[in-house]
Amino acid sequence: MAVNRPYGDNKRVGAVRQRSQTQMSNGKWVKRDAETGRFMDVKADARPFKGVRKEAR
């Protein structure tokens, strides 16, 4: 997981580990678990997830 110190300032330090994201054909972003390869979450809008690395196409 990401490091969130100092607590309460609503900032993430570093990337979210063991996760990646890719863009689907409809323009939405989907988050994937790096260990299992399963899709975890789909973003409702067309903006990517914050702090999650993008997969190479």
C-alpha distance matrix in Angstrom:
0.0 3.8 6.7 9.2 12.4 15.2 14.5 16.4 16.9 14.9 13.4 10.1 10.3 9.3 8.0 5.3 5.4 7.9 9.2 12.5 15.2 19.0 21.9 24.3 28.0 28.3 26.1 23.1 19.5 17.8 14.2 14.1 12.1 12.6 13.7 16.1 17.0 17.3 17.1 14.8 15.9 18.6 19.0 22.3 23.3 23.7 21.0 17.8 14.3 13.0 10.5 10.6 12.9 16.3 18.1 21.4 24.3
3.8 0.0 3.8 6.4 9.6 12.3 12.2 14.1 14.0 12.1 10.1 6.6 6.5 6.1 5.9 4.8 6.7 10.2 10.8 13.3 15.6 19.3 22.0 24.8 28.4 28.5 25.9 23.1 19.6 18.6 15.3 15.9 14.6 14.9 16.6 19.1 19.5 19.9 19.2 16.9 17.3 19.5 19.1 22.2 22.7 23.0 19.8 16.9 13.4 11.2 8.5 9.9 12.3 16.0 18.3 21.5 24.5
6.7 3.8 0.0 3.8 6.1 9.0 9.5 12.1 12.0 11.1 9.1 6.3 5.4 6.7 8.4 8.5 10.0 13.6 14.5 17.0 19.2 22.9 25.4 28.3 31.9 31.9 29.1 26.3 23.0 22.2 19.0 19.6 18.3 18.5 19.9 22.6 23.2 23.5 22.9 20.5 20.8 22.9 22.2 25.1 25.4 25.8 22.4 19.7 16.4 13.6 11.1 13.1 15.4 19.1 21.7 24.6 27.8
9.2 6.4 3.8 0.0 3.8 6.2 6.0 8.3 8.4 7.8 6.5 5.2 6.0 8.8 10.6 10.7 13.1 16.5 16.8 19.1 20.8 24.3 26.5 29.3 32.8 32.3 29.5 26.6 23.6 23.2 20.2 21.5 20.5 21.2 22.8 25.1 25.5 25.5 24.4 21.6 21.3 23.2 22.1 24.6 24.8 25.5 22.2 20.0 16.6 13.7 12.0 14.7 17.4 21.0 23.8 26.9 29.8
12.4 9.6 6.1 3.8 0.0 3.0 4.8 7.9 8.0 9.2 8.0 7.9 7.6 10.8 13.5 14.1 16.1 19.6 20.3 22.6 24.4 27.9 30.0 32.9 36.3 35.9 32.9 30.2 27.2 26.9 24.0 25.1 24.0 24.5 25.9 28.5 29.0 29.1 28.2 25.4 25.1 27.0 25.7 28.1 28.2 28.8 25.4 23.3 20.1 16.9 15.2 18.1 20.5 24.1 27.0 29.9 33.0
15.2 12.3 9.0 6.2 3.0 0.0 3.8 6.5 6.5 8.9 8.5 9.6 9.6 13.2 16.0 16.7 18.9 22.5 22.9 25.1 26.6 30.0 31.9 34.8 38.2 37.5 34.5 31.8 29.0 28.9 26.2 27.6 26.7 27.3 28.8 31.2 31.7 31.6 30.5 27.7 27.1 28.7 27.2 29.3 29.2 30.0 26.6 24.9 21.8 18.5 17.2 20.3 22.9 26.3 29.4 32.2 35.2
14.5 12.2 9.5 6.0 4.8 3.8 0.0 3.8 5.8 7.5 8.5 9.8 11.1 14.5 16.5 16.5 18.9 22.1 22.4 24.7 26.1 29.5 31.2 33.9 37.3 36.4 33.6 30.6 28.0 27.7 25.1 26.6 25.7 26.8 28.1 30.3 30.8 30.3 29.1 25.9 25.3 27.0 25.6 27.4 27.7 29.0 25.8 24.2 20.9 18.0 17.2 20.1 23.1 26.5 29.5 32.6 35.4
16.4 14.1 12.1 8.3 7.9 6.5 3.8 0.0 3.8 5.6 8.1 10.5 12.7 16.1 17.9 17.8 20.6 23.8 23.4 25.4 26.3 29.5 30.8 33.3 36.5 35.3 32.5 29.6 27.3 27.4 25.1 27.1 26.6 28.1 29.7 31.5 31.8 31.0 29.3 26.0 24.8 26.2 24.4 25.8 26.0 27.5 24.4 23.4 20.3 17.6 17.5 20.6 23.8 26.9 30.1 33.3 35.8
16.9 14.0 12.0 8.4 8.0 6.5 5.8 3.8 0.0 3.8 5.6 8.8 10.9 14.5 16.6 17.2 20.4 23.7 23.1 24.6 25.3 28.3 29.5 32.2 35.3 34.1 31.0 28.4 26.2 26.7 24.7 26.9 26.8 28.0 30.0 32.0 31.8 31.2 29.4 26.4 25.0 25.9 23.7 25.2 24.8 26.0 22.6 21.8 19.1 15.9 15.9 19.4 22.3 25.3 28.8 31.6 34.2
14.9 12.1 11.1 7.8 9.2 8.9 7.5 5.6 3.8 0.0 3.8 6.8 10.0 13.1 14.4 14.6 18.0 21.1 20.1 21.5 21.8 24.8 25.9 28.5 31.6 30.3 27.4 24.6 22.5 23.0 21.1 23.5 23.7 25.1 27.3 29.0 28.7 27.9 25.9 22.9 21.3 22.1 19.9 21.4 21.1 22.3 19.1 18.2 15.4 12.5 13.0 16.3 19.5 22.2 25.7 28.7 31.0
13.4 10.1 9.1 6.5 8.0 8.5 8.5 8.1 5.6 3.8 0.0 3.8 6.5 9.6 11.4 12.4 15.8 19.2 18.3 19.5 20.1 23.1 24.5 27.4 30.5 29.7 26.5 24.0 21.6 22.1 20.0 22.2 22.4 23.3 25.7 27.7 27.3 27.0 25.1 22.5 21.1 22.0 19.9 21.8 21.2 21.8 18.3 16.9 14.2 10.8 10.5 14.1 16.9 19.8 23.3 26.1 28.7
10.1 6.6 6.3 5.2 7.9 9.6 9.8 10.5 8.8 6.8 3.8 0.0 3.8 6.3 7.7 8.8 12.1 15.5 14.9 16.3 17.4 20.6 22.4 25.5 28.7 28.3 25.2 22.7 19.8 19.9 17.5 19.2 19.1 19.8 22.1 24.4 24.0 24.0 22.5 20.0 19.1 20.3 18.7 21.2 20.8 21.1 17.6 15.5 12.5 9.1 7.7 11.0 13.8 17.0 20.3 23.2 25.9
10.3 6.5 5.4 6.0 7.6 9.6 11.1 12.7 10.9 10.0 6.5 3.8 0.0 3.8 6.9 9.0 11.5 15.3 15.3 16.7 18.4 21.6 23.8 27.1 30.3 30.3 27.1 24.8 21.7 21.8 19.1 20.3 19.8 19.8 22.0 24.8 24.5 25.1 24.0 21.9 21.5 22.8 21.4 24.2 23.7 23.5 19.9 17.5 14.7 11.3 8.8 11.8 13.7 17.2 20.3 22.8 25.9
9.3 6.1 6.7 8.8 10.8 13.2 14.5 16.1 14.5 13.1 9.6 6.3 3.8 0.0 3.8 6.8 8.8 12.5 12.6 13.8 15.8 19.0 21.5 24.8 28.2 28.5 25.4 23.3 19.9 19.8 17.0 17.9 17.3 16.8 19.2 22.1 21.7 22.7 21.8 20.2 20.1 21.4 20.4 23.6 23.2 22.5 19.0 16.1 13.5 10.5 7.1 9.4 10.6 14.2 17.0 19.5 22.7
8.0 5.9 8.4 10.6 13.5 16.0 16.5 17.9 16.6 14.4 11.4 7.7 6.9 3.8 0.0 3.8 6.0 9.4 9.0 10.0 12.1 15.5 18.1 21.4 24.8 25.3 22.4 20.2 16.7 16.3 13.4 14.1 13.8 13.4 16.1 18.7 18.1 19.1 18.1 16.8 16.8 18.2 17.5 20.9 20.7 20.0 16.7 13.4 10.8 8.5 4.7 5.9 7.2 11.0 13.6 16.4 19.6
5.3 4.8 8.5 10.7 14.1 16.7 16.5 17.8 17.2 14.6 12.4 8.8 9.0 6.8 3.8 0.0 3.8 6.8 6.4 8.5 10.9 14.6 17.4 20.3 23.9 24.3 21.8 19.1 15.5 14.4 11.0 11.5 10.8 11.0 13.5 15.9 15.5 16.1 15.3 13.5 14.0 15.9 15.8 19.3 19.8 19.5 16.7 13.3 10.1 8.7 5.7 5.5 7.8 11.3 13.6 16.9 19.8
5.4 6.7 10.0 13.1 16.1 18.9 18.9 20.6 20.4 18.0 15.8 12.1 11.5 8.8 6.0 3.8 0.0 3.8 5.4 8.3 11.6 15.2 18.5 21.1 24.8 25.7 23.5 20.9 17.2 15.5 11.8 11.1 9.3 8.6 10.5 13.4 13.6 14.9 15.0 13.8 15.2 17.5 18.1 21.8 22.5 22.1 19.5 15.8 12.9 12.1 9.0 7.7 8.7 12.0 13.3 16.4 19.5
7.9 10.2 13.6 16.5 19.6 22.5 22.1 23.8 23.7 21.1 19.2 15.5 15.3 12.5 9.4 6.8 3.8 0.0 3.8 7.0 10.6 13.9 17.5 19.6 23.3 24.5 22.8 20.2 16.5 14.1 10.4 8.6 6.1 5.0 6.8 9.7 10.0 11.6 12.3 11.7 13.9 16.4 17.8 21.6 22.7 22.2 20.1 16.4 13.8 14.1 11.5 9.0 9.4 11.9 12.1 15.3 18.1
9.2 10.8 14.5 16.8 20.3 22.9 22.4 23.4 23.1 20.1 18.3 14.9 15.3 12.6 9.0 6.4 5.4 3.8 0.0 3.8 7.0 10.5 13.9 16.1 19.8 20.8 19.0 16.4 12.7 10.4 6.8 5.7 4.9 5.2 8.4 10.1 9.2 10.1 9.8 9.2 10.8 12.9 14.2 18.0 19.0 18.4 16.5 12.8 10.4 11.3 9.5 6.3 7.1 9.0 9.7 13.3 15.8
12.5 13.3 17.0 19.1 22.6 25.1 24.7 25.4 24.6 21.5 19.5 16.3 16.7 13.8 10.0 8.5 8.3 7.0 3.8 0.0 3.8 7.0 10.6 13.1 16.7 18.0 16.1 14.0 10.2 8.5 5.8 5.3 6.7 6.5 10.3 11.5 9.4 10.6 9.6 10.0 10.9 12.0 13.0 16.8 17.3 16.1 14.4 10.7 9.3 10.8 9.4 5.6 5.0 5.6 6.1 9.9 12.1
15.2 15.6 19.2 20.8 24.4 26.6 26.1 26.3 25.3 21.8 20.1 17.4 18.4 15.8 12.1 10.9 11.6 10.6 7.0 3.8 0.0 3.8 6.9 9.6 13.2 14.4 12.3 10.3 6.6 5.5 4.4 5.8 8.8 9.6 13.2 13.6 10.7 11.1 9.0 9.7 9.5 9.4 10.2 13.8 14.1 12.6 11.4 7.9 7.6 10.1 10.0 6.5 6.2 4.9 5.9 9.5 10.8
19.0 19.3 22.9 24.3 27.9 30.0 29.5 29.5 28.3 24.8 23.1 20.6 21.6 19.0 15.5 14.6 15.2 13.9 10.5 7.0 3.8 0.0 3.8 6.5 9.8 11.5 9.7 8.6 5.7 5.7 6.8 7.9 11.4 12.0 15.5 15.3 11.9 12.2 10.0 11.6 11.1 9.9 10.7 13.9 13.8 11.6 11.3 8.5 9.8 12.6 13.1 9.9 8.8 5.9 5.7 8.2 8.2
21.9 22.0 25.4 26.5 30.0 31.9 31.2 30.8 29.5 25.9 24.5 22.4 23.8 21.5 18.1 17.4 18.5 17.5 13.9 10.6 6.9 3.8 0.0 3.8 6.7 8.0 6.0 5.8 4.4 6.3 9.0 10.9 14.6 15.6 19.0 18.4 14.9 14.7 11.9 13.4 11.9 9.6 9.8 12.1 11.5 9.0 9.7 8.1 10.5 13.7 15.0 12.4 11.7 8.6 8.9 10.5 9.4
24.3 24.8 28.3 29.3 32.9 34.8 33.9 33.3 32.2 28.5 27.4 25.5 27.1 24.8 21.4 20.3 21.1 19.6 16.1 13.1 9.6 6.5 3.8 0.0 3.8 5.4 5.5 5.6 6.1 7.0 10.4 12.0 15.7 17.1 20.1 18.8 15.2 14.4 11.6 13.5 12.1 9.4 10.4 12.0 12.0 10.0 11.9 11.0 13.2 16.7 18.3 15.5 15.2 12.1 11.7 13.1 11.2
28.0 28.4 31.9 32.8 36.3 38.2 37.3 36.5 35.3 31.6 30.5 28.7 30.3 28.2 24.8 23.9 24.8 23.3 19.8 16.7 13.2 9.8 6.7 3.8 0.0 3.8 5.4 7.5 9.3 10.7 14.2 15.7 19.4 20.6 23.5 22.1 18.4 17.7 15.0 17.1 15.5 12.5 13.2 13.9 13.5 11.2 13.8 13.7 16.4 19.8 21.6 19.0 18.4 15.1 14.5 15.0 12.4
28.3 28.5 31.9 32.3 35.9 37.5 36.4 35.3 34.1 30.3 29.7 28.3 30.3 28.5 25.3 24.3 25.7 24.5 20.8 18.0 14.4 11.5 8.0 5.4 3.8 0.0 3.8 5.8 8.9 10.8 14.6 16.8 20.6 22.3 25.2 23.7 20.2 18.9 15.7 17.1 14.9 11.4 11.4 11.2 10.7 9.0 12.2 13.1 15.8 19.3 21.6 19.5 19.5 16.6 16.7 17.8 15.6
26.1 25.9 29.1 29.5 32.9 34.5 33.6 32.5 31.0 27.4 26.5 25.2 27.1 25.4 22.4 21.8 23.5 22.8 19.0 16.1 12.3 9.7 6.0 5.5 5.4 3.8 0.0 3.8 6.7 9.7 13.2 15.8 19.6 21.2 24.4 23.5 20.0 19.0 15.7 16.7 14.2 10.7 9.7 10.1 8.6 5.9 8.8 9.7 12.9 16.1 18.5 16.7 16.8 13.9 14.7 15.9 14.2
23.1 23.1 26.3 26.6 30.2 31.8 30.6 29.6 28.4 24.6 24.0 22.7 24.8 23.3 20.2 19.1 20.9 20.2 16.4 14.0 10.3 8.6 5.8 5.6 7.5 5.8 3.8 0.0 3.8 6.6 10.2 13.2 16.9 18.9 22.0 21.1 17.9 16.5 12.9 13.3 10.5 6.9 6.0 6.9 6.5 5.0 7.4 7.8 10.2 13.8 16.3 14.4 15.2 13.0 14.1 16.1 15.1
19.5 19.6 23.0 23.6 27.2 29.0 28.0 27.3 26.2 22.5 21.6 19.8 21.7 19.9 16.7 15.5 17.2 16.5 12.7 10.2 6.6 5.7 4.4 6.1 9.3 8.9 6.7 3.8 0.0 3.8 6.7 9.9 13.5 15.4 18.7 18.1 15.0 14.0 10.6 10.9 8.5 5.8 5.4 8.2 8.2 6.8 7.2 5.6 7.3 11.0 13.0 10.8 11.6 9.7 11.0 13.6 13.3
17.8 18.6 22.2 23.2 26.9 28.9 27.7 27.4 26.7 23.0 22.1 19.9 21.8 19.8 16.3 14.4 15.5 14.1 10.4 8.5 5.5 5.7 6.3 7.0 10.7 10.8 9.7 6.6 3.8 0.0 3.8 6.6 10.2 12.5 15.5 14.6 11.6 10.2 6.8 7.3 5.7 4.4 6.3 9.6 10.8 10.3 10.5 8.3 8.4 12.1 13.4 10.5 11.5 10.0 10.7 13.7 13.7
14.2 15.3 19.0 20.2 24.0 26.2 25.1 25.1 24.7 21.1 20.0 17.5 19.1 17.0 13.4 11.0 11.8 10.4 6.8 5.8 4.4 6.8 9.0 10.4 14.2 14.6 13.2 10.2 6.7 3.8 0.0 3.8 7.0 9.5 12.4 12.1 9.7 8.7 5.9 5.5 5.2 6.3 8.2 11.9 13.2 13.0 12.2 9.2 7.7 10.7 11.2 8.1 9.5 9.2 10.0 13.6 14.6
14.1 15.9 19.6 21.5 25.1 27.6 26.6 27.1 26.9 23.5 22.2 19.2 20.3 17.9 14.1 11.5 11.1 8.6 5.7 5.3 5.8 7.9 10.9 12.0 15.7 16.8 15.8 13.2 9.9 6.6 3.8 0.0 3.8 6.2 8.9 8.4 6.0 5.6 4.4 5.5 7.5 9.3 11.8 15.4 16.9 16.5 15.8 12.6 11.1 13.6 13.2 9.6 10.2 10.0 9.6 13.1 14.2
12.1 14.6 18.3 20.5 24.0 26.7 25.7 26.6 26.8 23.7 22.4 19.1 19.8 17.3 13.8 10.8 9.3 6.1 4.9 6.7 8.8 11.4 14.6 15.7 19.4 20.6 19.6 16.9 13.5 10.2 7.0 3.8 0.0 3.8 5.6 5.8 5.1 5.6 6.4 6.7 9.7 12.4 14.8 18.4 20.1 19.9 18.9 15.5 13.4 15.2 14.0 10.7 11.4 12.2 11.6 15.1 16.7
12.6 14.9 18.5 21.2 24.5 27.3 26.8 28.1 28.0 25.1 23.3 19.8 19.8 16.8 13.4 11.0 8.6 5.0 5.2 6.5 9.6 12.0 15.6 17.1 20.6 22.3 21.2 18.9 15.4 12.5 9.5 6.2 3.8 0.0 3.8 5.9 5.4 7.9 9.5 10.4 13.1 15.4 17.6 21.3 22.6 21.8 20.6 16.9 15.1 16.4 14.5 11.1 10.7 11.5 10.4 13.4 15.5
13.7 16.6 19.9 22.8 25.9 28.8 28.1 29.7 30.0 27.3 25.7 22.1 22.0 19.2 16.1 13.5 10.5 6.8 8.4 10.3 13.2 15.5 19.0 20.1 23.5 25.2 24.4 22.0 18.7 15.5 12.4 8.9 5.6 3.8 0.0 3.8 5.9 8.3 11.0 11.8 15.1 17.9 20.4 24.0 25.7 25.2 24.0 20.5 18.5 19.7 17.7 14.6 14.3 15.4 14.0 16.7 18.7
16.1 19.1 22.6 25.1 28.5 31.2 30.3 31.5 32.0 29.0 27.7 24.4 24.8 22.1 18.7 15.9 13.4 9.7 10.1 11.5 13.6 15.3 18.4 18.8 22.1 23.7 23.5 21.1 18.1 14.6 12.1 8.4 5.8 5.9 3.8 0.0 3.8 5.4 8.9 10.3 13.9 16.7 19.7 23.0 25.0 24.8 24.2 20.9 19.1 21.0 19.6 16.2 16.2 16.6 15.0 17.6 18.9
17.0 19.5 23.2 25.5 29.0 31.7 30.8 31.8 31.8 28.7 27.3 24.0 24.5 21.7 18.1 15.5 13.6 10.0 9.2 9.4 10.7 11.9 14.9 15.2 18.4 20.2 20.0 17.9 15.0 11.6 9.7 6.0 5.1 5.4 5.9 3.8 0.0 3.8 6.6 9.1 12.2 14.3 17.3 20.6 22.4 21.8 21.4 18.2 17.0 19.3 18.2 14.6 14.2 13.9 11.9 14.5 15.5
17.3 19.9 23.5 25.5 29.1 31.6 30.3 31.0 31.2 27.9 27.0 24.0 25.1 22.7 19.1 16.1 14.9 11.6 10.1 10.6 11.1 12.2 14.7 14.4 17.7 18.9 19.0 16.5 14.0 10.2 8.7 5.6 5.6 7.9 8.3 5.4 3.8 0.0 3.8 6.2 9.6 11.9 15.3 18.3 20.6 20.5 20.5 17.7 16.4 19.0 18.6 15.1 15.6 15.2 13.9 16.8 17.4
17.1 19.2 22.9 24.4 28.2 30.5 29.1 29.3 29.4 25.9 25.1 22.5 24.0 21.8 18.1 15.3 15.0 12.3 9.8 9.6 9.0 10.0 11.9 11.6 15.0 15.7 15.7 12.9 10.6 6.8 5.9 4.4 6.4 9.5 11.0 8.9 6.6 3.8 0.0 3.8 6.2 8.2 11.6 14.5 16.8 16.9 17.1 14.6 13.5 16.5 16.8 13.5 14.3 13.7 13.0 16.2 16.5
14.8 16.9 20.5 21.6 25.4 27.7 25.9 26.0 26.4 22.9 22.5 20.0 21.9 20.2 16.8 13.5 13.8 11.7 9.2 10.0 9.7 11.6 13.4 13.5 17.1 17.1 16.7 13.3 10.9 7.3 5.5 5.5 6.7 10.4 11.8 10.3 9.1 6.2 3.8 0.0 3.8 7.2 10.3 13.2 15.8 16.6 16.3 13.9 12.0 14.8 15.2 12.5 14.3 14.5 14.7 18.2 18.9
15.9 17.3 20.8 21.3 25.1 27.1 25.3 24.8 25.0 21.3 21.1 19.1 21.5 20.1 16.8 14.0 15.2 13.9 10.8 10.9 9.5 11.1 11.9 12.1 15.5 14.9 14.2 10.5 8.5 5.7 5.2 7.5 9.7 13.1 15.1 13.9 12.2 9.6 6.2 3.8 0.0 3.8 6.7 9.5 12.2 13.3 13.3 11.4 9.8 13.0 14.3 12.0 14.3 14.2 15.1 18.6 19.1
18.6 19.5 22.9 23.2 27.0 28.7 27.0 26.2 25.9 22.1 22.0 20.3 22.8 21.4 18.2 15.9 17.5 16.4 12.9 12.0 9.4 9.9 9.6 9.4 12.5 11.4 10.7 6.9 5.8 4.4 6.3 9.3 12.4 15.4 17.9 16.7 14.3 11.9 8.2 7.2 3.8 0.0 3.8 6.4 8.9 9.9 10.6 9.6 9.2 12.8 14.9 12.8 14.7 13.8 14.9 18.0 17.9
19.0 19.1 22.2 22.1 25.7 27.2 25.6 24.4 23.7 19.9 19.9 18.7 21.4 20.4 17.5 15.8 18.1 17.8 14.2 13.0 10.2 10.7 9.8 10.4 13.2 11.4 9.7 6.0 5.4 6.3 8.2 11.8 14.8 17.6 20.4 19.7 17.3 15.3 11.6 10.3 6.7 3.8 0.0 3.8 5.6 7.1 7.4 7.2 7.2 10.7 13.6 12.3 14.5 13.8 15.6 18.6 18.7
22.3 22.2 25.1 24.6 28.1 29.3 27.4 25.8 25.2 21.4 21.8 21.2 24.2 23.6 20.9 19.3 21.8 21.6 18.0 16.8 13.8 13.9 12.1 12.0 13.9 11.2 10.1 6.9 8.2 9.6 11.9 15.4 18.4 21.3 24.0 23.0 20.6 18.3 14.5 13.2 9.5 6.4 3.8 0.0 3.8 6.9 8.4 9.8 10.4 13.5 16.7 15.9 18.1 17.2 19.0 21.8 21.4
23.3 22.7 25.4 24.8 28.2 29.2 27.7 26.0 24.8 21.1 21.2 20.8 23.7 23.2 20.7 19.8 22.5 22.7 19.0 17.3 14.1 13.8 11.5 12.0 13.5 10.7 8.6 6.5 8.2 10.8 13.2 16.9 20.1 22.6 25.7 25.0 22.4 20.6 16.8 15.8 12.2 8.9 5.6 3.8 0.0 3.8 5.6 8.3 9.9 12.7 16.2 15.7 17.6 16.4 18.7 21.0 20.6
23.7 23.0 25.8 25.5 28.8 30.0 29.0 27.5 26.0 22.3 21.8 21.1 23.5 22.5 20.0 19.5 22.1 22.2 18.4 16.1 12.6 11.6 9.0 10.0 11.2 9.0 5.9 5.0 6.8 10.3 13.0 16.5 19.9 21.8 25.2 24.8 21.8 20.5 16.9 16.6 13.3 9.9 7.1 6.9 3.8 0.0 3.8 6.6 9.6 12.3 15.5 14.8 15.9 14.2 16.3 18.2 17.5
21.0 19.8 22.4 22.2 25.4 26.6 25.8 24.4 22.6 19.1 18.3 17.6 19.9 19.0 16.7 16.7 19.5 20.1 16.5 14.4 11.4 11.3 9.7 11.9 13.8 12.2 8.8 7.4 7.2 10.5 12.2 15.8 18.9 20.6 24.0 24.2 21.4 20.5 17.1 16.3 13.3 10.6 7.4 8.4 5.6 3.8 0.0 3.8 6.8 8.9 12.2 12.0 13.4 12.3 15.1 17.2 17.3
17.8 16.9 19.7 20.0 23.3 24.9 24.2 23.4 21.8 18.2 16.9 15.5 17.5 16.1 13.4 13.3 15.8 16.4 12.8 10.7 7.9 8.5 8.1 11.0 13.7 13.1 9.7 7.8 5.6 8.3 9.2 12.6 15.5 16.9 20.5 20.9 18.2 17.7 14.6 13.9 11.4 9.6 7.2 9.8 8.3 6.6 3.8 0.0 3.8 6.4 9.1 8.3 9.6 8.8 11.8 14.3 15.0
14.3 13.4 16.4 16.6 20.1 21.8 20.9 20.3 19.1 15.4 14.2 12.5 14.7 13.5 10.8 10.1 12.9 13.8 10.4 9.3 7.6 9.8 10.5 13.2 16.4 15.8 12.9 10.2 7.3 8.4 7.7 11.1 13.4 15.1 18.5 19.1 17.0 16.4 13.5 12.0 9.8 9.2 7.2 10.4 9.9 9.6 6.8 3.8 0.0 3.8 6.5 6.0 8.6 9.2 12.3 15.5 16.8
13.0 11.2 13.6 13.7 16.9 18.5 18.0 17.6 15.9 12.5 10.8 9.1 11.3 10.5 8.5 8.7 12.1 14.1 11.3 10.8 10.1 12.6 13.7 16.7 19.8 19.3 16.1 13.8 11.0 12.1 10.7 13.6 15.2 16.4 19.7 21.0 19.3 19.0 16.5 14.8 13.0 12.8 10.7 13.5 12.7 12.3 8.9 6.4 3.8 0.0 3.8 5.7 8.6 10.3 13.9 16.8 18.7
10.5 8.5 11.1 12.0 15.2 17.2 17.2 17.5 15.9 13.0 10.5 7.7 8.8 7.1 4.7 5.7 9.0 11.5 9.5 9.4 10.0 13.1 15.0 18.3 21.6 21.6 18.5 16.3 13.0 13.4 11.2 13.2 14.0 14.5 17.7 19.6 18.2 18.6 16.8 15.2 14.3 14.9 13.6 16.7 16.2 15.5 12.2 9.1 6.5 3.8 0.0 3.8 6.5 9.4 12.8 15.8 18.3
10.6 9.9 13.1 14.7 18.1 20.3 20.1 20.6 19.4 16.3 14.1 11.0 11.8 9.4 5.9 5.5 7.7 9.0 6.3 5.6 6.5 9.9 12.4 15.5 19.0 19.5 16.7 14.4 10.8 10.5 8.1 9.6 10.7 11.1 14.6 16.2 14.6 15.1 13.5 12.5 12.0 12.8 12.3 15.9 15.7 14.8 12.0 8.3 6.0 5.7 3.8 0.0 3.8 6.6 9.6 12.9 15.4
12.9 12.3 15.4 17.4 20.5 22.9 23.1 23.8 22.3 19.5 16.9 13.8 13.7 10.6 7.2 7.8 8.7 9.4 7.1 5.0 6.2 8.8 11.7 15.2 18.4 19.5 16.8 15.2 11.6 11.5 9.5 10.2 11.4 10.7 14.3 16.2 14.2 15.6 14.3 14.3 14.3 14.7 14.5 18.1 17.6 15.9 13.4 9.6 8.6 8.6 6.5 3.8 0.0 3.8 6.6 9.5 12.4
16.3 16.0 19.1 21.0 24.1 26.3 26.5 26.9 25.3 22.2 19.8 17.0 17.2 14.2 11.0 11.3 12.0 11.9 9.0 5.6 4.9 5.9 8.6 12.1 15.1 16.6 13.9 13.0 9.7 10.0 9.2 10.0 12.2 11.5 15.4 16.6 13.9 15.2 13.7 14.5 14.2 13.8 13.8 17.2 16.4 14.2 12.3 8.8 9.2 10.3 9.4 6.6 3.8 0.0 3.8 6.6 8.9
18.1 18.3 21.7 23.8 27.0 29.4 29.5 30.1 28.8 25.7 23.3 20.3 20.3 17.0 13.6 13.6 13.3 12.1 9.7 6.1 5.9 5.7 8.9 11.7 14.5 16.7 14.7 14.1 11.0 10.7 10.0 9.6 11.6 10.4 14.0 15.0 11.9 13.9 13.0 14.7 15.1 14.9 15.6 19.0 18.7 16.3 15.1 11.8 12.3 13.9 12.8 9.6 6.6 3.8 0.0 3.8 6.3
21.4 21.5 24.6 26.9 29.9 32.2 32.6 33.3 31.6 28.7 26.1 23.2 22.8 19.5 16.4 16.9 16.4 15.3 13.3 9.9 9.5 8.2 10.5 13.1 15.0 17.8 15.9 16.1 13.6 13.7 13.6 13.1 15.1 13.4 16.7 17.6 14.5 16.8 16.2 18.2 18.6 18.0 18.6 21.8 21.0 18.2 17.2 14.3 15.5 16.8 15.8 12.9 9.5 6.6 3.8 0.0 3.8
24.3 24.5 27.8 29.8 33.0 35.2 35.4 35.8 34.2 31.0 28.7 25.9 25.9 22.7 19.6 19.8 19.5 18.1 15.8 12.1 10.8 8.2 9.4 11.2 12.4 15.6 14.2 15.1 13.3 13.7 14.6 14.2 16.7 15.5 18.7 18.9 15.5 17.4 16.5 18.9 19.1 17.9 18.7 21.4 20.6 17.5 17.3 15.0 16.8 18.7 18.3 15.4 12.4 8.9 6.3 3.8 0.0
